[in-house]
Amino acid sequence: MNKFIIEFEAGVGLDTPGVVRLLGIGRSTYTHYRSAMRPLPDYHRKHMEVLMRVSQKLLRELIEESIDG
């Protein structure tokens, strides 16, 4: 398992389907990253790092826009 991804999921409070929609990547690709079958590209890691650093209020708004909206 990719520890960074597990921490990201916990930090943003989303499961795999939610993260896939938030990041806009394919589920099978994300599953490969999550299981460490494929390396996580730097651009995805940077995107995830930024999402973990924004305020909870902004994070919820971004999640609502990309997942619920």
N, C-alpha and C positions, 0 to 999 in steps of 0.2 A: 504494500500500500504506500501511496505517496503521502507522507506525513503533512506536507504543506497543504495539500488539497483537503485532507481530513480536517485540519485546523481551520481552513477557509470555510468549509461547510458549516462548522460549528460557530465560527465567528459571525457569519451572515445569517445563520439560522435557516438554511435551505437544505433540502435533500437533493439528490442527483437530478431529478427532473427540473427542479427550480433553478439550480445552478446552470444547467444546460441552456435553459431559456434566457437567463440573465446574461450569460456570456455569448450566446448566439453560436454555439458550436454543436456538432452532432453528438448524440448520446453515445454511440459506440466509440467515437474518438475520445470523448471525455472519460468513458469507462476505462479505456486503455491508459490514459494519463493517470487516472485514480489508482489503478492497480499496478502502476509503474511498468506496464508492458511497453509504453512509449514514453519518451522524455517529454516533460511539460515545456513547450516553447517559451522563450523569454517574454514574448509579447503577451502571452496569457498570464504568466506569473506577474508581470508588472501591472496588468489590468486588475488582477485579483488583489495585489498588494494595495493599490489605490483604493479599491472598494472597502478593504478592511480598515483603512485610515480615515475615511470620511465619517462624519457624525452619524449617529444612529438615525436621526431624523432624515438626513439626506439619503442614507442607505435605503430606508423604508420607501421613500419617494421614488428612488431609482428602481427598486424592486417592483413597486406597484406599476410604474410606467412600462417596464419591460416584460413583466409576467402577467399582471392583471389587466393591463390596458392595452 
